[in-house]
Amino acid sequence: MSAKLPILNKTPFVLNPQSLTEATSPHAGALALVRTSRSLRLPDLLAANLQLRQRRRGFSEAQMIESIQLLQTVGGDCPEDIQLLANDACLERGLGYAPPKATAVREFLDLFHDEKLEASRPSREEQKSFIIPSSEPVAALQTVQTGLVGRVAKLYAEQGQTQKIATVDQDATIIESHKRTALPHYEGGRGYQPMVALWAEADLVLADEFRDGNVPAKQAPLKCAQMAFAALPHTVTQRFFRGDSACHEGRLINWLKDPERAQEPGGRIGFAVSAVMSPELAASVARVKETEWQTIQKETDGTLRQWAEVAFVPGEKSEHKDGKPLRYVGLRLLKPQGVWFADGSDRHHYAVLTNLEWVGDRLLGWHREKAGTIEHVHDEVKNGFGGGHMPSQHFAVNAAWFKLALMTYNLVSAMRGLCLDPRERTVRIKKFRLLVIQLAGRMNRNNCVMQLRLCASAEQIARVRRVWEVFELPTQATAAQPLGSGKGRKKDAPH
């Protein structure tokens, strides 16, 4: 009699190498993203602003971009990963077309390239850093992004969650790349350094400016900020701006504090940016009396976070054109007695430049929140949506790929904010895929009506049902309502 094997030393099944012939998919939940995109009429925005193809045959621009965003959502890093969606009958039926091949995707992305703009970059001997203007197709994608943000904001309002406050968080990030055309960046590698602006309250990317790796973040940050505020909907009644020391730049600061901002929709812009610690500012912070430092909190290692007003008027004329110096709030990190920082000192000083009159601890706490917004987006877009992998030697092609990743982020953010339980709205893309995207499903016909059935728990299906309820979309499936969007509703009438 043979000995009984422990359960973990065996498997109770054999592998059948034959493929299922039914219209099944391992990521049928990704069709929820397609519904979101089409409900927000993103294809219409693309058709109105982006005309790249010379011939009317083949895939439209909207179909190509929908396929790329579907690829980025399921976890693809490059155009070749579109093969992950190949021969997926379930997705094909859900999309209404078969996703394009990798060669077609690359040929489409190449249409964003502008040889003249790329050739306009001066030689390194003439100018070390140069911001290449966006090609016309890439600029069109920014127009589409603005329209998408407006439509998501409108849907928030319709759901009783009107977003009236807009805090724009702006920051640059490094994308490592070993492409021959990638330029060195300040950390020692090679790559690109795009600038991104985020609407923190709505978790929506407003604008970005793609840049070579050797362009410092402090070089001309104003354009990205202007595009970001221009993308805000008119429902916003309060506007704010946060940035690190790269945003402590004369033109940007003057634009933010300009009295004319108060006459615009949304009113004045309250801002706080990390100040560049010049020797003069550092000396002013060091002169603050000991009794004026107020403790904000005590960290776990005993370090005290303290704040104080700093009496400092900079010498640059550009910073006091209106005759009213801006406010400097000092931050001191003080180690307990006998403990030092790596440089041998027991204290580090920083400062924030602002036009807000808030109490120092509130101001510094609010400014610090930027690390949980824009830096989170950088990580998600680069590592979760394929934005950190550059597909081409051409600058504008990489700019388009990155901008599409940001657009995909906005679609997923809208789904999280409007459809998920409040406890799940801050989940990262890795978990979001487990909750919504990576659900096995099957397309079948019942009474001549195409239906999507998911192999998932009732809780998982409820999340997808919520997407169908929030993001309304006409469908030809009228005899039965797949995923329960309600019987006899006009929005489900055939078009």
QUIFEN-V659026 format. One record per helix or strand of 2 or more residues. SS is the DSSP state (H for helix, E for strand). FROM is the first residue (numbers start at 1). TO is the last residue. If there is no record, write none. Layout:
ss = [SS:SS]
from = [FROM:FROM]
to = [TO:TO]
//
This chain:
ss = [H:E:H:H:H:H:H:H:H:H:E:E:E:E:E:E:H:E:H:H:H:E:H:H:E:E:H:E:E:H:H:H:H:H:E:E:H:H]
from = [7:23:28:42:61:79:89:102:115:136:165:175:183:190:195:204:222:238:245:250:259:269:279:290:294:304:317:327:347:360:374:395:422:429:440:449:458:490]
to = [9:25:39:49:74:85:95:110:119:158:172:176:184:192:199:209:230:243:247:257:263:274:286:292:298:310:319:334:354:372:384:419:424:437:446:455:470:492]
//
